[in-house]
């Protein structure tokens, strides 16, 4: 998407992808805060100041996330709260509440829930502050913070997924996520239509990635366990947010989400060292059947490739469908992750080699024509 030419690109998108007409491509960037709707304000007053008609807690709008939720901060009686409006037609609020309780019982720091109205999609939550992990990460702090993240992951692994009722991260979901790469990144964002041979090539790669994911032990999976969803909290702890899409799925998924974070990148060898550190911790601390280190590393790499194909499609969708063009700035980093894993396994895996060659010949030139693809430091070509 060209930042200064949304109207022209919208016309192109609708011409070549008519199925996208059903989405409102004229929406402004949904991350922009907006005023709280009066019914939400009334609900908050009924919870925090019942019977006091003159009491009017002030809801201050906050920037949202990559969902349809909107957030507001308020203080009442000297205490801070976050008020969320999560429209029930698009957001699974029952899942949020259930997963919050599940993580709380597992000893994971999550926001306290004070009140909810599932019919309206209203939540009154603890305010954990503004300090996400992302800006705190640097060469001096990253080892310590990632060690804390690994401790959270071990708590995830200890959750009994057979008893908690989480949906399965099954083949259908894995393939739906992969399909976003074709629909939204290639066709929607780059206006590139794969040939039949190219679709067959991608299918061979996707099949290998899905089989690798399904071969792994099934554990609690947050699905967006990265530096923007980890909060710095008092006492040297990390708190977890945005967990409502949790599933029972592959052992390495959340690990690769944090180590190959879409918002910050570390040297490849250091990432592999951290993955090895976590592999060792798993062997020592959990009942999960942990494979040998080489198999675990392969699972980790291939899981990351599945995730980053998904993210390329998801970030393109956020821009095209939801008007959130800021996510395009992160695409070069995600592409670099994708090419890194393809190149690592290309010598031994024909599907990886074919995809890497195709990307370099056919997709990289289309990326290079995009403003976000020409950013300083991009290695996507």
Residue pairs with C-beta under 8 A, 6 or more apart in sequence:
1 9
1 189
1 316
1 319
1 320
1 325
1 328
1 370
1 372
2 8
2 9
2 370
2 371
3 325
3 328
3 371
3 372
6 323
6 325
10 25
10 26
12 191
13 20
13 25
13 188
13 191
13 320
14 20
14 21
14 25
16 187
16 191
16 193
17 183
17 187
17 188
20 188
20 320
20 321
23 320
23 321
24 321
25 320
25 321
25 323
26 323
27 322
27 323
28 323
29 323
29 324
29 325
29 326
30 64
30 68
30 322
30 323
30 324
31 63
31 64
31 65
31 324
31 326
32 63
33 61
33 62
33 63
33 64
33 70
34 61
34 70
35 61
36 59
36 61
36 70
36 72
36 83
36 85
37 85
39 120
40 59
40 72
40 83
40 85
40 120
40 122
41 56
41 57
41 59
43 117
43 120
43 122
44 57
44 59
44 74
44 83
44 122
44 124
45 52
45 55
45 56
45 57
47 114
47 115
47 124
48 55
48 57
48 76
48 77
48 81
48 124
49 55
49 57
49 76
57 74
57 75
57 76
58 74
58 75
59 72
59 73
59 74
59 83
60 72
60 73
60 74
61 70
61 71
61 72
62 71
62 72
62 73
62 82
63 71
64 70
64 71
65 242
66 314
66 318
66 324
66 327
67 86
67 90
67 91
68 86
68 87
68 90
68 91
69 84
69 85
69 86
69 87
69 91
70 84
70 85
71 82
71 83
71 84
71 85
72 82
72 83
72 84
72 85
73 80
73 81
73 82
73 83
73 127
74 80
74 81
74 83
75 81
80 126
80 127
81 114
81 124
81 125
81 126
81 127
82 111
82 124
82 125
82 126
82 127
82 128
83 122
83 123
83 124
83 125
84 122
84 123
84 125
85 121
85 122
86 93
86 96
86 121
86 122
86 123
87 121
88 118
88 119
88 120
88 121
91 121
91 244
92 244
92 245
93 116
93 118
93 121
93 123
93 244
94 118
95 244
95 245
95 246
96 123
96 243
96 244
97 113
97 116
97 118
98 165
99 166
99 243
99 244
99 246
100 110
100 111
100 113
100 243
102 159
102 164
102 220
102 246
103 110
103 240
103 243
104 110
106 155
106 156
106 158
106 159
106 220
107 155
108 152
108 155
108 156
108 240
109 233
109 237
109 238
109 239
109 240
110 239
110 240
110 241
110 243
111 125
111 126
111 127
111 128
111 239
111 241
112 125
112 126
113 123
113 124
113 125
113 126
114 124
114 125
114 126
115 122
115 123
115 124
116 122
116 123
116 124
117 123
128 231
128 233
128 239
128 241
129 231
129 232
129 233
131 231
131 232
132 227
132 228
132 229
132 230
132 231
132 232
133 145
133 149
133 227
133 228
133 230
133 231
133 232
133 238
134 227
134 228
134 263
134 264
136 145
136 232
137 145
137 227
137 264
142 266
145 238
146 258
146 259
146 274
148 236
148 237
148 238
149 225
149 230
149 238
149 258
150 277
150 278
150 281
152 225
152 230
152 238
152 240
153 225
153 254
153 255
153 258
153 278
154 281
154 282
154 285
154 286
156 219
156 220
156 221
156 222
156 254
157 219
157 220
157 251
157 282
157 286
157 288
158 286
159 219
159 220
161 218
161 219
161 220
161 248
164 220
164 248
166 220
166 246
166 247
166 248
167 173
167 247
167 248
168 218
168 247
168 248
168 249
169 213
169 218
169 221
169 223
169 247
169 248
169 249
169 250
169 253
170 214
171 210
171 214
173 247
174 209
174 210
174 213
174 214
174 306
175 206
175 210
177 306
177 309
177 310
177 313
177 314
178 206
178 209
178 210
178 306
178 309
178 310
178 313
179 313
180 309
180 310
180 312
180 313
180 314
180 316
180 317
181 202
181 309
181 310
181 312
181 313
182 194
182 199
182 202
182 313
183 313
183 317
184 313
184 314
184 316
184 317
184 320
184 321
185 312
185 313
185 315
185 316
186 192
186 193
186 194
186 363
187 193
188 316
188 317
188 320
189 316
189 319
189 320
189 370
190 363
190 366
190 367
190 370
191 366
192 362
192 363
192 366
194 202
198 358
198 362
201 351
201 354
201 355
201 358
202 355
204 351
204 354
205 351
205 352
205 354
205 355
206 309
208 302
208 349
208 351
209 302
209 303
209 305
209 306
209 309
210 306
212 298
212 299
212 302
212 303
213 249
213 250
213 253
213 299
213 302
213 303
213 306
214 250
215 299
216 250
216 251
216 252
216 299
216 303
217 250
217 251
217 288
217 289
217 290
218 248
218 249
218 250
218 251
219 248
219 249
219 250
219 251
219 288
220 246
220 248
221 246
221 247
221 248
221 249
221 250
221 253
221 254
222 229
222 240
222 243
222 245
222 246
222 254
222 257
223 245
223 246
223 247
223 249
223 253
223 254
223 257
224 242
224 245
224 257
225 240
225 254
225 257
225 258
226 257
226 258
226 261
226 262
226 263
227 258
227 261
227 263
227 264
228 263
229 240
229 241
229 242
229 243
230 238
230 239
230 240
230 241
230 258
231 238
231 239
231 240
231 241
232 238
232 239
233 239
250 299
250 303
251 282
251 288
251 290
251 299
252 296
252 299
252 300
252 303
253 303
253 307
255 275
255 278
255 300
256 275
256 300
256 301
256 303
256 304
256 307
257 307
259 266
259 271
259 274
259 275
260 271
260 304
260 307
260 308
260 337
262 308
262 311
262 315
262 330
262 333
262 334
263 330
263 333
265 333
265 336
265 337
268 340
272 297
275 296
275 297
275 300
276 293
276 297
279 290
279 293
279 296
279 297
282 288
282 290
283 290
290 296
291 299
301 341
301 344
301 345
302 341
302 345
304 337
304 341
305 338
305 341
305 342
308 334
308 337
308 338
308 341
309 338
311 334
312 331
312 334
312 335
312 338
315 327
315 328
315 330
315 331
315 334
316 328
316 331
318 324
318 327
319 325
319 327
319 328
328 370
328 372
329 372
329 375
331 372
331 373
331 380
332 372
332 373
332 375
332 377
332 378
332 379
332 380
335 367
335 378
335 379
335 380
336 378
336 379
336 380
338 359
339 356
339 359
339 379
339 380
341 352
342 352
342 353
342 355
342 356
342 359
343 356
345 352
346 352
346 353
346 356
347 353
360 381
364 380
364 381
365 381
367 373
367 380
367 381
368 374
368 380
368 381
373 380
373 381
